[in-house]
Amino acid sequence: MGLTKTDQFSTKQNRLAAVAKALGHPARVAILEYLAKTNACVCGDIVDVLPLSQATVSQHLRALKNAGLINGEIEGTSVCYCIDEKGWTEAREMMSGFLTTIQKCC
């Protein structure tokens, strides 16, 4: 496996890249929109609203959780997901700050 050299970049750069990567798939955006709209923890409903298999939805949920954008809590035999407010606020501030610091050059 090749070296990614992420250790040669700042923590802030790595965090922003992780959030951008998590947001880089339309299924993940759809999951976040659904969770934000329901404003509650959601267990099995996510699979019902997406044209994807359970396994694929689980992979996307894991990516969003690893990026700190959602929380997953075990309830019985299932995992319920909701927006991680702290992670979401951090991501919004990072993206906003990044997008406003780039100046038009041409």
Number of C-alpha atoms within 10 A of each C-alpha: 3 4 6 7 7 11 9 9 9 10 11 10 13 14 16 19 15 18 23 14 14 22 18 11 11 10 17 19 15 15 23 19 13 19 18 13 9 11 11 13 16 18 17 12 10 20 16 10 11 14 11 13 10 14 10 13 18 14 12 18 23 16 19 25 19 14 21 21 23 23 19 19 13 10 9 7 7 12 14 18 21 22 24 16 13 12 17 16 12 17 20 14 12 16 15 11 11 12 10 8 8 8 7 5 4 3
